[in-house]
């Protein structure tokens, strides 16, 4: 009894749930973040709010400026024309002394485009900054330094009704109206205001490099300070300035004291800074770390992600900087998690007590619940929800530092694949399990942009049929027909027994139905008989 050559049907049930996916930005929420839905938080001596079109910081600052009677002190790395700046000019007209610490055009120009904090059009923002400085010339006393990164405004800080506003954003229109995720706090406590005023005075006299006091619209180099050194020990809030570095100290202390959870946020991160090492140590002792950031920061946070930190990004750019430790203590600050800001520079921060921290944490958790995505540097496929995600490829040669590739994840796919094989290939998968497994692997869906957690179905290996009827029978070995075709010589077989008979001859072997083979043989006989008759007829005619 011969062994027929039949299709080989392979049942497939493959689990891919343990496959590791590297550097994926998992899509969590497709709805755009509505910052105007976040309410202002009333705390013990201040209000805290997320800047938005509803809670516009520009208007809040302008309202305070309109009520100022004696002095206004403003610090912001970038400034832009708006109702607050108009209010400063009006205040100057009515005799209020207005002072501004900021950066100058030449200092802004050296910033990297992708690190520029307000908007994507660096040239436009710098031009707007310069035009405003020209507008303020002769009316506001401006002093500049490349490291004036603190953002706050003080209104009559030495008066009977002092007020102040601290913010994580620069005083530019987009940042103050919700184009970034930013935080702002009003300050009414006289001790806080006096502390901030002391730092402002220290920066004004001891850290500024240029000043503009006349209306010639020129920033003049400051030769020396006529005042004695400021007593920075009177600065009681966390800060970075000349002679004091309590911002870094408080940040490290909050990280080290955490036992259960840390939530933090920043525009940028220096992966080699000591605070990053402290965060990793906290993760290793079991602290759950959540980080609000932008995609550009994923590379710097890779080590923390691998250690177990959760990285969140949003439909709106993250620019606020803070840390929350165990729902007990927290700090909001203007510094990024980097050397320039924590170890040097001009920065401010505010510590929140336990009650204030609990309020703040609820706001942040609400924000996290509306995150657009979550980055994982190494995660099993089973933990990735079905949907459309992104694979992140880091490339320092690219302007933004990374490339994105789409990745679709599906829970399950059922397949019904058929694949034609030459007899030699079909024989391999029939007789060898490892060859069969390799065949199945090659036959499964293999699109790098789609991953399936489970693949089920059937794969059928079908013998490739020989269909060329124009062949000529040229030989027969052990009862197996050999033909000549335009593609060469072949033995034609319909069963494995005939295959085994002729494989030793080294000629190619093809599969055909026995009826097809019989038909070719008969056709050849008929043609031969016809030719023989023609020859006989020719002989008779002669």
C-alpha positions, 0 to 999 in steps of 0.5 A: 500500500503506497503512502499518498502525498497529502496536505499537512494540517498543523493546529496552532495555539501560540501564547505570546503574552510573555514576550518582552517589548522594549521602549513602548509608549502605551496609549491610555487616554485619547481625550485631550486634557482639559486643564480648565476643569481643575479647580483652585485649591484653597490652602492655609495661607495660599491658593494653588491652581493649574494655569488655564484659560479659566484660571489665567495667571496673566490676569491674576498677576495683572490684578495684583499689579493694579493694587500695588502702591509702592514696589513690585518685584518680578522674576521670570526667565522669559517674559512676553507682552500681555495684560500683566506687563501692561499693568506693570507699565501702568503701575510705573506711571503712578509711581510704583517702583517696578523691578524685573529679573530676567534673561537677555536676548543673547543668553536665550539664543544659546538655548537648544531649540528642543529644550526651549521651555515656552513654545516651539518657535524659539526665534519668535519667542526671543523676538517677543522677549526683546521687544518687551524689554524695549517697551519696558526701558526707562519705566521698569528697572531690568537686570539680567542673568542667564541663570535667572530661572525663578518665576515669582512676583511680589507686590508691596512685599514690605508693606502692610498688605503684601502679596505674591505669586509663585509659578512653575511657568515663565510669564509668557502668554501660552504658558500662563493660559494652559498651553503647558501643564503649570502650577501657580500659588498665591502667597499671603504669608508675610514671612514667605513674602519677606523670604522671597524678597530677600532672595530677589534683592540678593539676585538683583545686587549680587547675581545680575550681569546687565541692567537697563535703567534708561530708555536707550533700550540697551542692557549695560554691563554692571561693574560692581554692586554698591551694596554690602552682601545680602544675608541669605540666611534670612531666606527661609524657603527652599532656594538656589542662589549665591551662598545658599542651596536649600532647594537641593537639600530639601529635594534629597531629604524628601526622596530619602524619607519616602517609604511608600510613594513618590510622585514627581514632575519636571520638564527635564532630567539630568540622569547623572544627578545625585537626586536621580540616584536617590530616586533609584535607591528609593525604588529599590527599597520598595517605594512606588515612583510615578513621574510626570514628564514629556517624551523627550525625557524618556531617555534620561529616565530609562534607568529609573523605568527599568528599576520600576518607575512609572513614566506618564506623558500627557496631551499637553506638555509637562512643565511643572516641577514638584515632588510629593512624598508619602502624602505627607510632604511635598515641594513645588519648585521652578528648578528641573531635576538637573545640575543647573537649578539644583546645584547652581542658578537662581531658583525658588521652591515652596514646601507644603505641609501635610494637609496641603500635600493631601489636597495637592496630591488629589489634584495630581492624581486627577491629572494622572488619571487623564494621562495620554500615555505611559512609557515602559522600557521593558514590559511583557506583552500581556500587560499592554492593553489592546490598542494603538501604541508607539515604540520609541527609538532613541537617536541623538542624531535627530533633533528631538532625540527619538523616533516613533513607530506605531505598534498595534496590540491585539488580544487574539487572532485566528488564522487559516493559512495555506502554503504551497511547498516543494516536496523536499520542504514538505518532507522535512516538516512531515518527518521532523518536529523541529522543522515543523516548528520552524515552518509554523514560526515562519507562517505566523503573522510577522508584521513588526507593527502588530503584536498578538497576545494569542494566535490560534487556528490552522496552517496547512502545508500543501504540495506544490503541483506540477501543472505544465502539460507541454512537457515531454516524457524522456525516461522512466526509472523504477516505474517513475516518469521523468519529463523535460520541461522548459524549467528543466528535468523532473521526476513526477510522483504522486506518492512518497514511495515513488519519491523515495525510489528516485531521490537518489538520482539527484534530479528534481522531483515534483508532485502531480496527481496520478491522473495528471501523470497518466494523462501526460504519459498517454499524451506522449504515447498518442503523439508517438503513435501519430508520428509513427503512422505518419512515417509509415504513410510516407514510406507507402507513398514512396 
